[in-house]
Amino acid sequence: MYLDLLHSFYAAEQRYVDAGGAPAGADFSEVAAHLHPSVVVRQGPTVPFAGDWHGIAAVEEFFAHFTDTWSSLELTDVRSFEGQTGVAITMRMQATARRTSKLLDTQVGHFYVFEDGLIREINVFYLDPVGVKQVTEP
């Protein structure tokens, strides 16, 4: 039910990142088309892009910070669990920090809530949030 929307969202997100994101003037509208107007993305307090990002404009700003943080990103071993109002996804994240060139290898959980056929909430949890901070700080 929700997995098709997520696959489309991830594909749009990848095209946006591949186009260089906000710093390169990439168009965010394809990503935004998957988001509820009241969307919120929640990131933990130790990551470089910490906090709650409310609304589509704030989510676009979050993506600018995210793409500025990592020079490469690979997501593997993706597993999804669909429920009545959302989807939980676990994955392995291997990323290289842009400023330090250090490699992060951790597990990540994304918890999506949907409303009106769009993504309403994205809650992100890193198995090693301290590791995220360590590889991204000089």
C-alpha positions as CSV (number, residue, x, y, z in Angstrom):
1,M,0.0,0.0,0.0
2,Y,2.6,2.6,1.1
3,L,5.7,0.9,-0.4
4,D,5.0,2.0,-3.9
5,L,4.9,5.6,-2.7
6,L,8.2,5.1,-0.7
7,H,10.0,3.6,-3.8
8,S,8.9,6.6,-5.8
9,F,10.0,9.0,-3.0
10,Y,13.4,7.3,-2.8
11,A,13.9,7.4,-6.5
12,A,13.0,11.1,-6.6
13,E,15.3,11.7,-3.6
14,Q,18.2,9.9,-5.4
15,R,17.7,12.0,-8.5
16,Y,17.7,15.2,-6.5
17,V,20.9,14.2,-4.7
18,D,22.6,13.0,-7.9
19,A,21.7,16.4,-9.4
20,G,23.7,18.1,-6.6
21,G,20.8,19.1,-4.4
22,A,20.2,22.7,-3.4
23,P,23.8,23.8,-3.8
24,A,23.6,22.9,-7.5
25,G,20.2,24.4,-7.9
26,A,18.5,21.0,-8.3
27,D,14.7,21.0,-8.5
28,F,13.1,19.8,-5.2
29,S,9.5,19.6,-6.6
30,E,9.6,15.9,-7.5
31,V,10.6,15.1,-3.9
32,A,8.1,17.6,-2.5
33,A,5.2,15.9,-4.5
34,H,5.5,13.0,-2.1
35,L,5.2,15.1,1.1
36,H,2.2,16.2,3.0
37,P,2.1,20.0,3.4
38,S,2.4,19.5,7.2
39,V,5.3,17.0,6.9
40,V,7.9,16.7,9.7
41,V,11.3,15.0,9.5
42,R,12.8,14.2,12.9
43,Q,16.5,13.7,13.4
44,G,18.3,12.9,16.7
45,P,20.3,15.5,18.6
46,T,23.8,14.3,17.9
47,V,23.7,14.4,14.1
48,P,24.9,17.5,12.1
49,F,21.3,18.0,10.8
50,A,19.6,17.6,14.2
51,G,16.1,18.6,15.0
52,D,12.5,18.6,13.7
53,W,12.1,20.0,10.2
54,H,8.5,21.1,9.8
55,G,6.9,21.7,6.4
56,I,8.1,21.2,2.8
57,A,10.5,24.2,2.7
58,A,12.1,23.0,5.9
59,V,12.5,19.5,4.6
60,E,14.2,21.0,1.5
61,E,16.6,22.8,3.8
62,F,17.2,19.5,5.7
63,F,18.2,17.9,2.4
64,A,20.6,20.7,1.7
65,H,22.3,20.0,5.1
66,F,22.2,16.3,4.5
67,T,23.8,16.5,1.0
68,D,26.4,18.9,2.3
69,T,27.3,16.4,5.1
70,W,28.0,13.4,2.9
71,S,30.1,13.1,-0.2
72,S,28.9,9.5,-0.8
73,L,26.0,7.4,0.5
74,E,25.2,3.7,0.0
75,L,22.1,2.1,1.5
76,T,22.0,-1.7,1.5
77,D,20.2,-4.6,3.3
78,V,17.0,-2.6,3.1
79,R,14.0,-4.3,4.9
80,S,10.5,-2.8,5.2
81,F,7.6,-3.5,7.6
82,E,4.3,-2.1,6.6
83,G,1.5,-1.3,9.1
84,Q,-1.9,0.3,9.1
85,T,-0.7,4.0,8.9
86,G,3.0,3.7,8.1
87,V,6.1,1.8,7.2
88,A,9.3,1.0,9.2
89,I,12.5,0.5,7.3
90,T,15.8,-0.7,8.5
91,M,18.9,-0.5,6.4
92,R,22.7,-0.4,6.5
93,M,24.1,3.0,5.7
94,Q,27.7,3.5,4.5
95,A,28.6,7.1,4.0
96,T,31.6,9.2,3.6
97,A,31.7,12.6,5.4
98,R,32.4,15.4,3.0
99,R,34.5,17.5,5.5
100,T,36.6,14.7,7.0
101,S,36.6,11.9,4.4
102,K,35.8,9.5,7.2
103,L,33.6,6.5,6.6
104,L,30.4,5.8,8.6
105,D,29.0,2.2,8.6
106,T,25.9,1.9,10.7
107,Q,22.3,0.7,10.7
108,V,19.5,3.2,10.3
109,G,15.8,3.0,11.0
110,H,13.3,5.2,9.2
111,F,9.7,5.3,10.5
112,Y,7.2,6.8,8.1
113,V,3.6,7.9,8.9
114,F,1.3,8.6,6.0
115,E,-1.7,11.0,5.7
116,D,-3.9,11.6,2.7
117,G,-1.7,9.4,0.5
118,L,1.4,11.4,1.3
119,I,4.4,11.2,3.7
120,R,3.4,13.0,6.9
121,E,6.3,12.1,9.2
122,I,9.8,10.7,8.8
123,N,11.4,9.7,12.1
124,V,15.1,8.6,11.7
125,F,17.2,6.7,14.2
126,Y,20.8,5.8,13.9
127,L,22.2,2.7,15.6
128,D,25.5,4.7,16.2
129,P,24.5,8.3,16.5
130,V,27.8,9.2,18.2
131,G,29.6,7.6,15.2
132,V,27.7,10.0,12.9
133,K,28.9,12.9,14.9
134,Q,32.5,11.6,15.2
135,V,32.9,11.1,11.4
136,T,31.5,14.4,10.5
137,E,33.4,16.6,12.9
138,P,37.0,17.6,12.0
